[in-house]
Amino acid sequence: MKVNKKQTVLLAALLSFAAAGWAEDGEKLSEHLDNKGDRIENRLDRRGDIAENHLDRKGDRIDNRLDNKGDRIDNRLDRASDHAAANGNDKLSTHLDKKGDRIDRRLDNKGDRIDNRLDRKGTRIDRRLDRKGEGVDRRMDRRSERVRK
């Protein structure tokens, strides 16, 4: 088939319009992939925040429960100490006071350790989800770069 000058110009114009359209479509697709990566990363961040908040609340509940338990034990031993002091048993009174304080302090420390452990767990979860999000974002960036070329 023979192609004349007019058809050649028309074919060249058609190819340039198609290339411009493809480039525009490539930009749109690239933008879509970038946005998709951002959405996934944001969703993973929200999941990490939810997990961290859950663990913080759990740690606070445990810590409060242990504090209340320590206070109840300390109060009971204080009453026993006051009773012993009223009966003239000063050494027993001092011993019971110290014992109540020791138990209360031990339970406070236990609550703090549990709270710290749950905080570390939340941090690990958040870090893992961040890494996962960064990987997704990198993958979407690579795809968008391939589309742009």
Short mmCIF file of the C-alpha atoms (twelve columns), coordinates in Angstrom:
data_MODEL
# 
_entry.id   MODEL 
# 
loop_
_atom_site.group_PDB 
_atom_site.id 
_atom_site.type_symbol 
_atom_site.label_atom_id 
_atom_site.label_alt_id 
_atom_site.label_comp_id 
_atom_site.label_asym_id 
_atom_site.label_seq_id 
_atom_site.Cartn_x 
_atom_site.Cartn_y 
_atom_site.Cartn_z 
_atom_site.pdbx_PDB_model_num 
ATOM 1   C CA . MET A 1   0.000  0.000  0.000   1 
ATOM 2   C CA . LYS A 2   1.307  3.354  -1.013  1 
ATOM 3   C CA . VAL A 3   1.133  6.228  1.500   1 
ATOM 4   C CA . ASN A 4   1.041  9.772  0.207   1 
ATOM 5   C CA . LYS A 5   2.230  12.925 1.921   1 
ATOM 6   C CA . LYS A 6   -1.193 13.839 3.267   1 
ATOM 7   C CA . GLN A 7   -1.650 10.391 4.854   1 
ATOM 8   C CA . THR A 8   1.848  10.560 6.351   1 
ATOM 9   C CA . VAL A 9   1.119  13.892 8.015   1 
ATOM 10  C CA . LEU A 10  -2.234 12.563 9.221   1 
ATOM 11  C CA . LEU A 11  -0.596 9.411  10.604  1 
ATOM 12  C CA . ALA A 12  2.110  11.461 12.359  1 
ATOM 13  C CA . ALA A 13  -0.530 13.731 13.910  1 
ATOM 14  C CA . LEU A 14  -2.538 10.724 15.033  1 
ATOM 15  C CA . LEU A 15  0.508  9.110  16.626  1 
ATOM 16  C CA . SER A 16  1.456  12.332 18.443  1 
ATOM 17  C CA . PHE A 17  -2.084 12.698 19.802  1 
ATOM 18  C CA . ALA A 18  -2.056 9.067  20.930  1 
ATOM 19  C CA . ALA A 19  1.341  9.495  22.591  1 
ATOM 20  C CA . ALA A 20  0.105  12.610 24.391  1 
ATOM 21  C CA . GLY A 21  -2.983 10.724 25.552  1 
ATOM 22  C CA . TRP A 22  -0.883 7.792  26.724  1 
ATOM 23  C CA . ALA A 23  1.430  10.108 28.618  1 
ATOM 24  C CA . GLU A 24  -1.582 11.753 30.237  1 
ATOM 25  C CA . ASP A 25  -3.009 8.344  31.115  1 
ATOM 26  C CA . GLY A 26  0.386  7.337  32.492  1 
ATOM 27  C CA . GLU A 27  0.437  10.423 34.700  1 
ATOM 28  C CA . LYS A 28  -3.075 9.686  35.925  1 
ATOM 29  C CA . LEU A 29  -2.174 6.076  36.677  1 
ATOM 30  C CA . SER A 30  1.041  7.140  38.378  1 
ATOM 31  C CA . GLU A 31  -0.883 9.632  40.529  1 
ATOM 32  C CA . HIS A 32  -3.434 6.944  41.353  1 
ATOM 33  C CA . LEU A 33  -0.696 4.552  42.476  1 
ATOM 34  C CA . ASP A 34  0.936  7.235  44.622  1 
ATOM 35  C CA . ASN A 35  -2.393 8.018  46.257  1 
ATOM 36  C CA . LYS A 36  -3.095 4.332  46.791  1 
ATOM 37  C CA . GLY A 37  0.247  3.923  48.566  1 
ATOM 38  C CA . ASP A 38  -0.516 6.901  50.784  1 
ATOM 39  C CA . ARG A 39  -3.973 5.539  51.636  1 
ATOM 40  C CA . ILE A 40  -2.532 2.148  52.573  1 
ATOM 41  C CA . GLU A 41  0.175  3.760  54.683  1 
ATOM 42  C CA . ASN A 42  -2.382 5.958  56.462  1 
ATOM 43  C CA . ARG A 43  -4.593 2.949  57.143  1 
ATOM 44  C CA . LEU A 44  -1.668 1.053  58.636  1 
ATOM 45  C CA . ASP A 45  -0.793 4.072  60.786  1 
ATOM 46  C CA . ARG A 46  -4.363 4.175  62.093  1 
ATOM 47  C CA . ARG A 47  -4.203 0.451  62.880  1 
ATOM 48  C CA . GLY A 48  -0.974 1.016  64.806  1 
ATOM 49  C CA . ASP A 49  -2.522 3.899  66.729  1 
ATOM 50  C CA . ILE A 50  -5.570 1.804  67.593  1 
ATOM 51  C CA . ALA A 51  -3.386 -1.059 68.830  1 
ATOM 52  C CA . GLU A 52  -1.227 1.296  70.855  1 
ATOM 53  C CA . ASN A 53  -4.242 3.004  72.441  1 
ATOM 54  C CA . HIS A 54  -5.741 -0.386 73.299  1 
ATOM 55  C CA . LEU A 55  -2.539 -1.503 74.993  1 
ATOM 56  C CA . ASP A 56  -2.238 1.808  76.861  1 
ATOM 57  C CA . ARG A 57  -5.775 1.473  78.203  1 
ATOM 58  C CA . LYS A 58  -5.112 -2.139 79.175  1 
ATOM 59  C CA . GLY A 59  -1.937 -1.130 81.012  1 
ATOM 60  C CA . ASP A 60  -3.766 1.652  82.827  1 
ATOM 61  C CA . ARG A 61  -6.535 -0.728 83.922  1 
ATOM 62  C CA . ILE A 62  -4.023 -3.269 85.221  1 
ATOM 63  C CA . ASP A 63  -2.002 -0.554 86.955  1 
ATOM 64  C CA . ASN A 64  -5.121 0.878  88.629  1 
ATOM 65  C CA . ARG A 65  -6.237 -2.572 89.744  1 
ATOM 66  C CA . LEU A 66  -2.852 -3.287 91.307  1 
ATOM 67  C CA . ASP A 67  -2.784 0.153  92.945  1 
ATOM 68  C CA . ASN A 68  -6.200 -0.452 94.462  1 
ATOM 69  C CA . LYS A 69  -5.141 -3.884 95.670  1 
ATOM 70  C CA . GLY A 70  -1.985 -2.431 97.249  1 
ATOM 71  C CA . ASP A 71  -4.000 0.340  98.917  1 
ATOM 72  C CA . ARG A 72  -6.510 -2.146 100.343 1 
ATOM 73  C CA . ILE A 73  -3.749 -4.359 101.737 1 
ATOM 74  C CA . ASP A 74  -1.865 -1.339 103.118 1 
ATOM 75  C CA . ASN A 75  -5.040 0.015  104.767 1 
ATOM 76  C CA . ARG A 76  -5.843 -3.369 106.293 1 
ATOM 77  C CA . LEU A 77  -2.321 -3.681 107.704 1 
ATOM 78  C CA . ASP A 78  -2.448 -0.065 108.935 1 
ATOM 79  C CA . ARG A 79  -5.639 -0.857 110.851 1 
ATOM 80  C CA . ALA A 80  -3.999 -3.955 112.304 1 
ATOM 81  C CA . SER A 81  -0.946 -1.841 113.182 1 
ATOM 82  C CA . ASP A 82  -3.109 0.775  114.921 1 
ATOM 83  C CA . HIS A 83  -4.869 -1.994 116.841 1 
ATOM 84  C CA . ALA A 84  -1.508 -3.491 117.867 1 
ATOM 85  C CA . ALA A 85  -0.237 -0.060 118.939 1 
ATOM 86  C CA . ALA A 86  -3.386 0.483  120.994 1 
ATOM 87  C CA . ASN A 87  -2.713 -2.830 122.763 1 
ATOM 88  C CA . GLY A 88  0.889  -1.820 123.492 1 
ATOM 89  C CA . ASN A 89  2.627  -3.978 120.818 1 
ATOM 90  C CA . ASP A 90  4.869  -1.300 119.319 1 
ATOM 91  C CA . LYS A 91  7.257  -3.685 117.530 1 
ATOM 92  C CA . LEU A 92  4.324  -5.515 115.869 1 
ATOM 93  C CA . SER A 93  2.818  -2.164 114.910 1 
ATOM 94  C CA . THR A 94  6.048  -1.024 113.237 1 
ATOM 95  C CA . HIS A 95  6.440  -4.397 111.499 1 
ATOM 96  C CA . LEU A 96  2.896  -4.270 110.092 1 
ATOM 97  C CA . ASP A 97  3.353  -0.676 108.864 1 
ATOM 98  C CA . LYS A 98  6.556  -1.577 107.051 1 
ATOM 99  C CA . LYS A 99  5.005  -4.736 105.622 1 
ATOM 100 C CA . GLY A 100 2.025  -2.798 104.215 1 
ATOM 101 C CA . ASP A 101 4.303  -0.188 102.662 1 
ATOM 102 C CA . ARG A 102 6.519  -2.907 101.153 1 
ATOM 103 C CA . ILE A 103 3.543  -4.733 99.602  1 
ATOM 104 C CA . ASP A 104 2.066  -1.497 98.239  1 
ATOM 105 C CA . ARG A 105 5.421  -0.495 96.730  1 
ATOM 106 C CA . ARG A 106 5.916  -3.946 95.195  1 
ATOM 107 C CA . LEU A 107 2.481  -3.878 93.554  1 
ATOM 108 C CA . ASP A 108 3.110  -0.340 92.248  1 
ATOM 109 C CA . ASN A 109 6.375  -1.498 90.693  1 
ATOM 110 C CA . LYS A 110 4.663  -4.545 89.197  1 
ATOM 111 C CA . GLY A 111 2.039  -2.283 87.594  1 
ATOM 112 C CA . ASP A 112 4.745  -0.040 86.183  1 
ATOM 113 C CA . ARG A 113 6.605  -3.024 84.724  1 
ATOM 114 C CA . ILE A 114 3.419  -4.334 83.098  1 
ATOM 115 C CA . ASP A 115 2.630  -0.882 81.706  1 
ATOM 116 C CA . ASN A 116 6.154  -0.548 80.281  1 
ATOM 117 C CA . ARG A 117 5.962  -4.006 78.721  1 
ATOM 118 C CA . LEU A 118 2.658  -3.149 77.023  1 
ATOM 119 C CA . ASP A 119 4.141  0.156  75.801  1 
ATOM 120 C CA . ARG A 120 7.056  -1.720 74.250  1 
ATOM 121 C CA . LYS A 121 4.623  -4.131 72.594  1 
ATOM 122 C CA . GLY A 122 2.664  -1.195 71.160  1 
ATOM 123 C CA . THR A 123 5.844  0.386  69.870  1 
ATOM 124 C CA . ARG A 124 6.842  -2.883 68.174  1 
ATOM 125 C CA . ILE A 125 3.424  -3.169 66.526  1 
ATOM 126 C CA . ASP A 126 3.536  0.426  65.363  1 
ATOM 127 C CA . ARG A 127 7.081  0.026  64.015  1 
ATOM 128 C CA . ARG A 128 6.134  -3.176 62.157  1 
ATOM 129 C CA . LEU A 129 3.109  -1.519 60.550  1 
ATOM 130 C CA . ASP A 130 5.231  1.511  59.604  1 
ATOM 131 C CA . ARG A 131 7.755  -0.736 57.870  1 
ATOM 132 C CA . LYS A 132 4.948  -2.531 56.068  1 
ATOM 133 C CA . GLY A 133 3.501  0.815  54.954  1 
ATOM 134 C CA . GLU A 134 6.867  2.055  53.767  1 
ATOM 135 C CA . GLY A 135 7.302  -1.113 51.713  1 
ATOM 136 C CA . VAL A 136 3.884  -0.657 50.116  1 
ATOM 137 C CA . ASP A 137 4.651  2.988  49.423  1 
ATOM 138 C CA . ARG A 138 7.999  2.100  47.805  1 
ATOM 139 C CA . ARG A 139 6.319  -0.564 45.681  1 
ATOM 140 C CA . MET A 140 3.651  1.890  44.515  1 
ATOM 141 C CA . ASP A 141 6.348  4.482  43.730  1 
ATOM 142 C CA . ARG A 142 8.265  1.944  41.638  1 
ATOM 143 C CA . ARG A 143 5.083  1.033  39.761  1 
ATOM 144 C CA . SER A 144 4.277  4.671  39.090  1 
ATOM 145 C CA . GLU A 145 7.841  5.271  37.844  1 
ATOM 146 C CA . ARG A 146 7.488  2.341  35.422  1 
ATOM 147 C CA . VAL A 147 4.180  3.739  34.187  1 
ATOM 148 C CA . ARG A 148 5.672  7.197  33.616  1 
ATOM 149 C CA . LYS A 149 8.494  5.811  31.423  1 
# 
